[in-house]
Each structure stands twice: as structure tokens, then as C-alpha cells.
Amino acid sequence: TSSHTRVGILNNPSSKIKEDNTAVARGILAAFLTQNNSNLKSFLSKLSKEETAKSLSAGTKIVKFLIPGMDGDTLEKKYNTLGLDLIKTQQMFCQEVLKLLPGQMAVISNGR
């Protein structure tokens, strides 16, 4: 409810990281890196839907899910060039530093 709240996401997949099973994760990362906050929330809500995940995994282009006002060219370029190393690094951080099991979820807070 606060405009001063920050949200971040770390990926901790339970399966082997490949291009075809990281479509949603890459879409989320690309959006965080390229979009302003006003469009980000709506876009992330759309990406988190089951039918969107299935569609992306089946090969639908990320631009089909854009929200009006988003910078689609920048997002698509980042999405298509985002390597799997970032997701692998996040997975390693989750498991080595946070001591999470593969696929385990957690909420981390650093607030007042």
C-alpha cells in the first residue's frame, strides 16, 4: 500500500534451467530491467497467469502480452538477449546463501 515499497524477485527453479522453461522468468526479469513502475505491476500480473505461462512456453512472442504504454521494443530486445546465466546465478544464491532447497519459496523482508 506504500509508494515506497520495493519488490524484487529471485529465481530458484527446481528443474534444469533451459530456454524453453524460463520464458516467464525471463519476461519478469526483462520487465524489471526495462519498464517503469506504472506499467510493471499490470504486466507482471498478466505474466503470472497460468494461461500466459503456457502460451509463452508454446512459443508465443512476449510482445503479445504487453500493456498499453509499455516500451515493447526495449522489452523484447532484453527478453531475447537475456541469458540463462542470471537465472543460474540467482538459483545458486538462493541455495548457497539463503539455504533454500531447489524450488523452495521464501519471502525476505528488510524493512522497518
Residue pairs with C-beta under 8 A, 6 or more apart in sequence:
8 32
9 28
9 29
9 32
10 90
10 93
10 94
11 22
11 25
11 87
11 90
11 91
11 94
12 90
12 91
12 94
12 95
12 100
12 102
12 103
12 104
12 105
13 21
13 22
13 25
13 87
13 91
13 102
13 103
14 102
14 103
15 21
15 103
17 84
17 87
17 88
17 91
18 84
19 84
20 57
21 57
22 84
22 87
23 53
23 56
23 57
23 62
24 47
24 48
24 52
24 53
24 56
24 57
25 87
26 79
26 82
26 87
27 47
27 56
27 62
27 65
27 79
28 44
28 47
29 82
29 86
29 87
30 62
30 75
30 78
30 79
30 82
31 40
31 43
31 44
31 47
31 75
32 40
33 78
34 71
34 74
34 75
34 78
35 43
35 70
35 71
35 75
38 69
39 67
39 69
39 70
42 67
43 65
43 66
43 67
43 70
46 52
46 65
46 67
47 53
47 56
47 65
52 65
55 64
56 62
56 65
61 76
62 75
62 76
62 79
63 72
63 75
63 76
66 72
66 75
91 102
94 100
94 104
94 106
95 101
95 102
98 106
98 108
100 106
